[in-house]
Amino acid sequence: MAETYSKEESRYIKVGLWVSFALILLLIYFTTQKSAVVYSQDSGDYVLTAKFGRTDGLLIGDKVLMSGIEIGKVLSSKLDENYHSIITLSIDNIAQIPLDSSASIASMSLLGNKFISIEPGGDEEFMVNNDQFSYTQDSMVIDELVERIVEIGKSHCGTK
């Protein structure tokens, strides 16, 4: 026996289908869009390197941000003779980075993508092609972070 819907129920179903269709189209649109900033070595970008003890979760192609603005991307990574990670960054030639700036590996959210965050220093001279960051901060591993939080919680509970 076929179900029949009232006019109001039919209207709600149609609106729901159209809204679902629109959301699917928006999702497809935003997932297929490229970043507004286009990087290539031919466009005059310059290369910087940063040495880290660990780079857990950082991938080639991940963003480089300064003050929350994307200024580059991770070009490559390799190990040096002391098993440190050497990360090569492509930086937009418009971005001027003071010599005493620092680079750290951060995360968009607790389980989000990693990126390189650059904290600008106060030096009046700027980094140039093939310079290396003097100050870096390694990636924080989630397990270590949770372990530290538990230790802090235990130490505070034990003292009261």
C-alpha positions as CSV (number, residue, x, y, z in Angstrom):
1,M,0.0,0.0,0.0
2,A,1.6,3.3,-1.1
3,E,2.0,6.1,1.4
4,T,0.6,9.5,0.7
5,Y,2.0,12.7,2.1
6,S,0.2,15.9,2.9
7,K,1.1,19.0,0.9
8,E,3.1,20.3,3.9
9,E,5.0,17.0,4.2
10,S,5.7,16.9,0.5
11,R,7.0,20.5,0.6
12,Y,9.3,19.7,3.5
13,I,10.7,16.7,1.6
14,K,11.3,18.7,-1.5
15,V,13.0,21.5,0.5
16,G,15.2,18.9,2.3
17,L,16.2,17.3,-1.0
18,W,17.2,20.7,-2.5
19,V,19.1,21.7,0.6
20,S,20.9,18.4,0.6
21,F,21.7,18.8,-3.1
22,A,23.0,22.3,-2.5
23,L,25.2,21.2,0.4
24,I,26.7,18.4,-1.7
25,L,27.5,20.9,-4.5
26,L,29.1,23.3,-2.0
27,L,31.2,20.4,-0.6
28,I,32.4,19.4,-4.0
29,Y,33.2,23.0,-4.9
30,F,35.3,23.6,-1.8
31,T,37.1,20.3,-1.9
32,T,38.2,20.8,-5.5
33,Q,39.3,24.4,-5.2
34,K,43.0,25.1,-5.1
35,S,44.7,27.5,-2.7
36,A,44.6,31.1,-3.8
37,V,48.4,31.2,-3.5
38,V,50.2,29.4,-6.3
39,Y,53.8,28.2,-5.5
40,S,56.5,27.2,-7.9
41,Q,60.2,27.8,-7.9
42,D,59.9,29.5,-11.2
43,S,57.8,32.3,-9.8
44,G,60.7,33.8,-7.8
45,D,60.0,32.0,-4.5
46,Y,63.0,31.6,-2.3
47,V,64.1,28.5,-0.3
48,L,64.8,28.3,3.4
49,T,65.7,25.3,5.6
50,A,64.9,24.5,9.2
51,K,66.4,21.7,11.3
52,F,64.1,19.8,13.7
53,G,64.6,17.0,16.1
54,R,61.3,15.4,15.1
55,T,58.6,16.3,12.5
56,D,55.9,13.8,13.3
57,G,52.9,14.3,10.9
58,L,54.5,17.1,8.8
59,L,54.2,16.2,5.1
60,I,55.6,17.6,1.8
61,G,53.1,20.2,0.5
62,D,52.0,21.3,4.0
63,K,51.5,25.0,4.6
64,V,54.0,27.6,6.0
65,L,52.2,30.3,7.9
66,M,53.3,33.6,9.4
67,S,50.8,35.5,11.5
68,G,48.1,33.2,10.3
69,I,48.8,33.9,6.6
70,E,50.0,31.3,4.2
71,I,53.4,32.4,2.8
72,G,54.8,29.1,1.5
73,K,54.9,25.3,1.6
74,V,57.1,22.4,2.6
75,L,59.2,21.3,-0.4
76,S,61.1,18.4,1.0
77,S,62.5,16.7,4.1
78,K,65.6,14.6,4.7
79,L,67.7,13.3,7.6
80,D,71.2,14.7,8.3
81,E,74.1,12.7,9.6
82,N,72.9,13.2,13.2
83,Y,69.4,12.0,12.4
84,H,67.8,15.5,12.6
85,S,65.1,16.4,10.1
86,I,66.1,19.0,7.5
87,I,62.9,20.6,6.1
88,T,63.2,22.7,3.0
89,L,60.6,25.4,2.6
90,S,59.5,27.4,-0.4
91,I,58.6,31.0,0.7
92,D,56.7,33.5,-1.4
93,N,59.2,36.2,-2.5
94,I,56.9,38.9,-1.1
95,A,57.2,37.6,2.4
96,Q,60.2,39.1,4.2
97,I,61.3,37.1,7.2
98,P,63.6,38.7,9.8
99,L,66.9,36.8,10.4
100,D,66.1,36.1,14.0
101,S,62.7,34.5,13.3
102,S,61.8,31.1,14.6
103,A,60.1,28.1,12.9
104,S,57.9,25.6,14.8
105,I,55.7,22.7,13.8
106,A,52.1,23.3,14.8
107,S,48.8,21.6,14.3
108,M,45.5,23.1,12.9
109,S,43.6,21.2,15.7
110,L,44.1,18.3,18.0
111,L,44.0,15.8,15.2
112,G,44.4,18.3,12.3
113,N,47.1,18.8,9.7
114,K,50.5,20.0,10.6
115,F,52.1,23.2,9.3
116,I,55.2,25.3,9.8
117,S,54.5,28.4,11.9
118,I,57.0,31.2,11.6
119,E,57.3,33.7,14.4
120,P,58.9,36.9,13.0
121,G,61.8,38.2,15.0
122,G,62.9,41.9,15.4
123,D,66.0,41.9,13.3
124,E,66.2,44.6,10.6
125,E,67.9,42.2,8.1
126,F,65.9,39.6,6.3
127,M,66.5,35.9,5.4
128,V,67.5,35.3,1.8
129,N,67.6,32.2,-0.5
130,N,69.2,29.1,1.2
131,D,69.3,30.6,4.7
132,Q,68.5,28.3,7.7
133,F,66.4,29.1,10.7
134,S,68.5,29.4,13.9
135,Y,65.6,28.8,16.2
136,T,63.1,25.9,15.8
137,Q,60.6,24.0,17.9
138,D,59.8,20.3,17.2
139,S,56.4,18.7,16.6
140,M,54.5,17.7,19.7
141,V,53.3,14.1,19.6
142,I,49.7,13.7,20.9
143,D,50.6,10.7,23.1
144,E,53.3,12.8,24.8
145,L,51.0,15.7,25.3
146,V,48.3,13.5,26.9
147,E,51.0,11.9,29.1
148,R,52.2,15.4,30.3
149,I,48.6,16.5,31.1
150,V,48.1,13.3,33.1
151,E,51.4,13.9,35.0
152,I,50.4,17.5,35.8
153,G,47.0,16.3,37.0
154,K,48.6,13.6,39.2
155,S,51.0,16.1,40.7
156,H,48.2,18.6,41.5
157,C,46.0,15.9,43.0
158,G,48.9,14.6,45.1
159,T,49.7,18.0,46.6
160,K,46.2,18.7,47.9
